[in-house]
């Protein structure tokens, strides 16, 4: 319903999936000048929910609804850490509500199209030592905007299938307020979430084993500058992010009619260049391994998995 809606064209019956991912990410800052300046980001658990619904219309037409949060971040540094003039707390939440429809014109091919309704909110805080602020400045706001997606699924053989999806970029005009010790003032910021292209292949040639391989290209070069506009002017910070590739490999083995085992591996290229890496999102190339299981009885399934992610050690951007 989200990754490739076209693959569900011709679904045999309605289906509902709901769940939550609990994520805990830890980042550390280590000073090469003075170890007493070392600091660690708060590693609180974050809950990321998702919901999918599939409703067949006919033998070849299926409608779907997905609700999830593909882009988002929270970084929370101590208020007195050495980089507090750059960032203390940063949060971006983007909820994608995507109704879509899929059609199977022939047995081997299906296509889909979807509308992305994106509800986003953001909050940034940092310490500003200069008048008239002389304290912690907090900027927050929200916006709702729209995008779309198209997808296709092709199964030339019983045990081989190919899929692809294009998701458009969305432009956010975050409007809200800037709170400083002297008062509350209007503020705004423009942000563009990237377009992406997913291409995947799946195979079921081996008994009870399903294998998948995906490559995802993401157009993060749309994030050139973070500019916050307040009544006192525009404060712009260069970002100059780069387009990136992600590679994902996964498999599922059916032990019997009730139990399945799953495992996977992800390699994510960081879009953050060495020059503009900042503490509100200290991005680095990262890898992730995961393992899980599924238990099915009657028409219900319970899925659970654990993932472990690690990233390269990198330097703060040279602009900072």
C-alpha positions as CSV (number, residue, x, y, z in Angstrom):
1,X,0.0,0.0,0.0
2,X,3.0,2.3,0.4
3,X,6.2,0.8,-1.1
4,X,4.5,-0.4,-4.3
5,X,0.7,-0.1,-4.4
6,X,0.6,-1.6,-7.9
7,X,1.7,-5.0,-6.5
8,X,-1.7,-5.3,-4.7
9,X,-3.8,-4.9,-7.9
10,X,-6.3,-7.8,-7.9
11,X,-6.0,-8.5,-4.2
12,X,-8.4,-11.3,-3.2
13,X,-9.9,-9.8,0.0
14,X,-9.7,-6.6,2.2
15,X,-6.7,-6.4,4.5
16,X,-5.7,-4.1,7.4
17,X,-2.2,-3.7,8.8
18,X,-1.3,-1.5,11.8
19,X,1.8,-1.3,13.8
20,X,4.5,0.9,15.4
21,X,8.3,1.1,15.2
22,X,10.2,2.1,18.3
23,X,13.5,3.8,17.5
24,X,16.3,4.9,19.7
25,X,19.3,6.7,18.2
26,X,22.4,7.7,20.1
27,X,25.0,10.3,18.8
28,X,28.1,11.5,20.6
29,X,30.2,14.6,20.1
30,X,33.9,14.1,20.9
31,X,36.2,17.1,20.9
32,X,39.7,16.7,19.6
33,X,40.7,19.9,21.4
34,X,39.4,19.4,25.0
35,X,37.8,16.1,26.2
36,X,35.8,18.1,28.7
37,X,33.7,19.5,25.8
38,X,32.5,16.0,24.9
39,X,28.7,15.6,24.8
40,X,26.0,13.1,24.0
41,X,22.6,13.5,22.4
42,X,19.6,12.4,24.4
43,X,18.7,8.9,23.3
44,X,15.0,8.7,24.1
45,X,12.8,6.2,22.5
46,X,10.6,7.5,19.7
47,X,7.4,5.8,18.4
48,X,6.7,5.8,14.7
49,X,3.3,4.4,13.8
50,X,2.0,3.1,10.5
51,X,-1.4,2.0,9.1
52,X,-2.4,0.4,5.8
53,X,-5.7,-0.7,4.4
54,X,-6.4,-2.6,1.2
55,X,-9.9,-2.8,-0.4
56,X,-10.5,-4.7,-3.7
57,X,-13.1,-3.3,-6.0
58,X,-13.0,-6.0,-8.7
59,X,-10.8,-8.8,-10.0
60,X,-8.4,-6.2,-11.5
61,X,-8.9,-3.0,-9.4
62,X,-7.9,-2.3,-5.8
63,X,-7.9,0.8,-3.7
64,X,-5.6,1.4,-0.8
65,X,-4.8,3.8,2.1
66,X,-1.5,4.2,3.8
67,X,-0.5,6.4,6.7
68,X,3.2,6.6,7.7
69,X,6.1,8.8,8.4
70,X,8.9,8.2,5.9
71,X,10.9,11.4,6.7
72,X,11.5,12.7,10.2
73,X,14.1,13.4,12.8
74,X,14.6,14.4,16.4
75,X,18.0,15.4,17.9
76,X,18.2,16.7,21.4
77,X,21.5,18.0,22.8
78,X,22.1,19.4,26.3
79,X,21.3,23.1,26.6
80,X,24.8,23.9,27.8
81,X,26.9,21.8,25.3
82,X,29.6,23.5,23.3
83,X,27.6,23.5,20.1
84,X,24.4,25.1,21.5
85,X,24.7,28.1,19.3
86,X,24.3,25.8,16.3
87,X,21.5,23.5,17.6
88,X,20.0,22.3,20.9
89,X,16.7,20.6,19.8
90,X,15.6,19.8,16.3
91,X,12.5,18.0,15.2
92,X,10.8,17.4,11.9
93,X,7.7,15.3,11.6
94,X,6.1,14.5,8.2
95,X,3.0,12.3,8.1
96,X,2.1,11.0,4.6
97,X,-1.6,10.1,4.1
98,X,-1.7,8.3,0.8
99,X,-4.9,7.0,-0.9
100,X,-4.1,5.1,-4.1
101,X,-5.6,2.9,-6.7
102,X,-4.0,-0.1,-8.6
103,X,-5.1,-1.7,-11.9
104,X,-4.1,-4.9,-13.5
105,X,-4.7,-4.6,-17.3
106,X,-3.1,-8.0,-18.0
107,X,-2.1,-10.9,-15.7
108,X,1.6,-10.1,-15.7
109,X,1.4,-6.3,-15.4
110,X,-0.2,-3.9,-12.9
111,X,0.1,-0.1,-12.4
112,X,-0.8,2.2,-9.6
113,X,-1.2,5.9,-8.8
114,X,-1.5,7.7,-5.4
115,X,-2.0,11.1,-3.9
116,X,0.3,12.1,-1.0
117,X,-1.3,14.4,1.6
118,X,1.7,15.5,3.7
119,X,1.1,17.0,7.2
120,X,4.4,18.4,8.5
121,X,5.6,20.2,11.6
122,X,9.1,21.4,12.7
123,X,10.8,22.8,15.7
124,X,14.3,24.2,16.0
125,X,16.0,25.7,19.1
126,X,19.5,27.1,19.7
127,X,21.3,29.5,22.1
128,X,21.8,33.0,20.8
129,X,24.2,35.1,22.9
130,X,23.6,38.3,20.9
131,X,21.1,41.0,21.6
132,X,18.1,41.3,21.4
133,X,17.8,37.6,22.0
134,X,20.4,36.7,24.6
135,X,19.0,33.3,25.4
136,X,17.4,30.3,23.8
137,X,15.5,30.9,20.6
138,X,12.8,28.5,19.5
139,X,11.3,28.4,16.0
140,X,8.3,26.1,15.3
141,X,5.6,25.8,12.7
142,X,3.6,23.5,10.4
143,X,2.2,23.1,6.9
144,X,0.1,20.7,4.9
145,X,0.9,20.1,1.2
146,X,0.4,17.5,-1.6
147,X,2.4,15.2,-3.8
148,X,1.9,12.0,-5.7
149,X,3.3,8.7,-6.7
150,X,3.2,6.2,-9.6
151,X,4.1,2.6,-9.5
152,X,4.3,-0.6,-11.6
153,X,4.7,-4.3,-11.0
154,X,5.7,-6.9,-13.7
155,X,5.8,-10.6,-13.2
156,X,7.1,-12.3,-16.3
157,X,7.5,-15.7,-14.6
158,X,5.8,-17.4,-11.7
159,X,8.9,-17.1,-9.5
160,X,10.3,-13.7,-10.7
161,X,8.8,-10.2,-10.3
162,X,10.0,-6.6,-10.9
163,X,8.7,-3.5,-9.4
164,X,9.2,0.2,-9.4
165,X,7.8,3.4,-7.9
166,X,8.3,7.1,-8.3
167,X,7.4,9.5,-5.5
168,X,7.3,13.2,-6.2
169,X,8.9,15.9,-4.1
170,X,6.8,18.1,-1.9
171,X,7.4,21.7,-1.0
172,X,6.7,22.8,2.6
173,X,6.1,26.4,3.6
174,X,6.5,26.0,7.4
175,X,4.7,28.9,9.1
176,X,4.6,29.5,12.9
177,X,6.4,31.5,15.5
178,X,9.8,32.4,16.8
179,X,10.0,32.5,20.6
180,X,12.8,34.5,22.3
181,X,13.2,36.0,25.8
182,X,11.9,39.3,24.5
183,X,8.6,37.8,23.1
184,X,6.9,35.8,20.4
185,X,7.2,36.8,16.7
186,X,6.0,35.3,13.4
187,X,8.4,33.1,11.6
188,X,8.5,30.9,8.4
189,X,10.8,28.5,6.6
190,X,10.7,26.7,3.2
191,X,11.7,23.1,3.0
192,X,11.5,20.6,0.2
193,X,11.1,16.9,0.9
194,X,12.8,14.8,-1.9
195,X,11.5,12.8,-4.8
196,X,12.6,9.2,-4.9
197,X,12.8,6.2,-7.3
198,X,12.5,2.6,-6.0
199,X,13.4,-0.4,-8.2
200,X,13.2,-3.9,-6.8
201,X,13.3,-7.5,-7.9
202,X,11.9,-10.6,-6.0
203,X,12.4,-14.3,-6.4
204,X,10.6,-17.4,-5.0
205,X,12.5,-20.1,-6.9
206,X,13.7,-21.8,-3.7
207,X,11.4,-23.9,-1.7
208,X,9.7,-21.8,1.1
209,X,12.1,-19.0,0.6
210,X,11.4,-15.5,-0.8
211,X,14.2,-13.1,-1.6
212,X,14.1,-9.4,-2.5
213,X,16.6,-6.8,-3.6
214,X,15.9,-3.0,-3.8
215,X,17.7,0.1,-4.9
216,X,16.4,3.5,-3.9
217,X,17.5,6.8,-5.3
218,X,16.6,9.9,-3.3
219,X,16.9,13.5,-4.6
220,X,18.2,15.2,-1.5
221,X,19.9,17.8,-3.6
222,X,16.6,19.8,-3.2
223,X,17.8,20.7,0.3
224,X,20.2,23.5,-0.5
225,X,19.6,26.1,2.3
226,X,17.8,26.2,5.6
227,X,16.4,29.8,5.8
228,X,14.3,31.0,8.7
229,X,12.5,34.3,8.1
230,X,11.5,36.5,11.0
231,X,10.5,40.2,11.3
232,X,14.2,41.0,11.8
233,X,15.3,39.4,8.5
234,X,16.2,36.1,7.0
235,X,18.8,33.8,8.6
236,X,20.1,31.3,6.1
237,X,22.4,28.3,6.7
238,X,23.8,26.5,3.6
239,X,23.1,22.7,3.5
240,X,24.0,21.6,-0.1
241,X,22.8,18.1,0.4
242,X,23.5,15.5,-2.3
243,X,21.4,12.8,-4.1
244,X,22.0,9.4,-2.6
245,X,21.5,5.7,-3.1
246,X,20.2,3.1,-0.6
247,X,20.5,-0.7,-1.1
248,X,18.2,-3.2,0.7
249,X,18.4,-7.0,0.7
250,X,15.9,-9.2,2.5
251,X,14.5,-12.7,2.8
252,X,11.7,-14.6,4.3
253,X,11.7,-18.3,5.0
254,X,8.4,-20.1,5.8
255,X,8.9,-22.7,8.5
256,X,5.4,-24.0,8.1
257,X,1.9,-22.5,7.5
258,X,2.0,-20.5,10.7
259,X,5.6,-19.4,11.2
260,X,8.0,-17.4,9.0
261,X,11.5,-16.1,9.7
262,X,12.8,-12.9,8.1
263,X,16.2,-11.1,7.9
264,X,17.6,-8.1,6.0
265,X,20.4,-5.7,5.4
266,X,20.4,-2.0,4.5
267,X,23.2,0.3,3.3
268,X,22.3,4.0,3.3
269,X,24.5,6.6,1.8
270,X,24.4,9.9,3.7
271,X,23.3,13.0,1.7
272,X,25.1,15.3,4.1
273,X,28.4,16.7,2.6
274,X,31.5,17.1,4.8
275,X,31.3,20.9,4.6
276,X,27.8,21.4,6.0
277,X,27.4,18.5,8.5
278,X,25.7,20.1,11.6
279,X,24.5,18.8,14.9
280,X,20.8,19.1,14.1
281,X,21.3,16.1,11.7
282,X,24.8,14.7,12.0
283,X,24.4,12.4,9.0
284,X,26.9,9.7,8.0
285,X,26.9,6.6,5.8
286,X,25.1,3.9,7.8
287,X,24.3,0.2,7.7
288,X,21.5,-1.8,9.4
289,X,20.8,-5.4,9.9
290,X,17.5,-6.8,11.0
291,X,15.8,-10.1,12.0
292,X,12.2,-10.9,12.8
293,X,9.4,-13.4,12.5
294,X,5.7,-13.6,11.5
295,X,3.0,-15.8,13.2
296,X,-0.2,-16.4,11.3
297,X,-3.4,-18.0,12.5
298,X,-6.7,-18.0,10.7
299,X,-6.6,-14.6,8.8
300,X,-4.5,-12.7,11.3
301,X,-0.7,-12.2,11.4
302,X,1.6,-10.8,14.1
303,X,5.0,-9.5,13.0
304,X,7.9,-8.5,15.1
305,X,11.5,-7.5,14.3
306,X,14.6,-6.0,15.8
307,X,17.0,-3.8,13.8
308,X,20.5,-2.6,14.7
309,X,21.9,0.5,12.9
310,X,25.5,1.8,13.0
311,X,27.1,4.8,11.2
312,X,30.6,6.0,10.4
313,X,32.4,8.3,12.7
314,X,32.6,11.7,10.9
315,X,33.8,15.2,11.6
316,X,31.7,18.3,12.1
317,X,31.2,20.3,8.9
318,X,34.0,22.6,8.0
319,X,31.6,25.6,7.8
320,X,31.1,25.2,11.6
